[in-house]
Amino acid sequence: MQEVTSDYTEQYKQDAQRRFDNELNPLLTKLFALGTSSLKAKLTKEGLKKVLTIDKKREANHDFDQEMSDQTWEFLEEICDATVNLLLIKLSNSYGLKIGRDWERPNSSTPETLKKTNHKN
């Protein structure tokens, strides 16, 4: 077993954070696609009209499209943070870890972590 030094611990955490950051954007993109597909699969005729109107407006107006994209990323980050934090708590319980003693409180995703792009479906 590797000796657990302060340097080893810091390197281990940095490597894990790098893996997390690399996985986050594809996860959010997939989550967005899943959510929009699920929503669109449940649309009524009136709902479809509203969605098509908004999609057409997004195509015609770059600022509106960017605003919608930014709002989407904000709520995706919020959903992801809540989900990951709950997962961390459940996993830490499985390992018998205590918050503040064995592991640090979860941090929220930051916009710098995410590569913001326009997502249309």
N, C-alpha and C positions, 0 to 999 in steps of 0.2 A: 504494500500500500504506500502511496505517495505521502511523504511527510507534509503535514498541513502547516505551512508557514504563512506569515502575513503576505509575503510576496506571491506565493502560490494561490492563496485565497483571492487576492486582488486580480491576478491573471485569469483565474477560473471565472470570476464574476464578469470580467470584461469580455471574455469569450462567449459566455452565456448571453450577455446583453447584446452582443453583435449578432448572434444567432436569432435572438428575439426580434431585433430590428429588421433583419433580413426576411423574416417570416411574416412580419406584421402587415406590410403593404399588400402582398398577395392575399392574405387572409381577409383583409377589409374589402378588397376588390371582389373576392369570391362571395363574401357576405352580402355586399351590395347587389351583385348579380342574383344571388339566391332570393333576397328580399324583393327586388323588383319583379323577378319572374313569378314569385309566389303571389305578389299583389296583383300583377296583371292577369294571372290565371283566375283570379276571383272577381274581376271587374264585371259590373253590370253594363248595360248599354250606355247609361248615363255616365258611369265612371269612365268608360272607355273614351267617350267624347271629351271629358275633362283632361284625361291623360294625353290624348292626341293634340288637344289645344295647347297644353303646356309644352309638349315635345316640339311642336311647330314653333312656338315662341322662343324656345331655347335655340333652335336652329337659326332663327332670324335675328336674335339679339345676343351678341357675345357677352355683354355685361350681365344680362339676366341669366344666361347659361352659367357664367362664372359664379354668380351669387348662389344659384341652386347647387352647383358643385361644392362650393365652400360649406353651405349648410349641410349637405349630405355628409361630407367628411367630418364635420363637427359632431353630428349625432352618431356616426359610425364609431368615432373615437370614444364617445361616451358609452355606447353599448359595449364596445370591446373592453374598455377599462373595467366596467362593472363585471363582465364575464370573466376576464382574466383574474381580477382580484378575488372573486368567489372561488375560482379554480385554485388559486394560490392558497387560500385558506383551507380548502378541502384537502389539497395535496399535503400541505404542512401538517394537518391533523393526521394524515395517514403515516407520515414520517415521525410523528410525535414531536414536532417542532413548535416552539413558542415564539410568537411575534415579539420583536424587540430584544429577545435573548438569542434565538437561533437564526433568525432572519429579519431583515429590515422591512418596514412597512412598504406596501406596494406603491410605486410611483405611477402617475398617470402618463399615458402617451402624450407626446408633445408634437406639435406640427412639424418640428425639425426632424422627428423620427419618421414621419410619413412623407412620401413623395406624392404631393397633391397633383392629381390629374383630373381631367374632365371625364366623367363616367356617364354614358348615356346608354339606355336600354330600351 
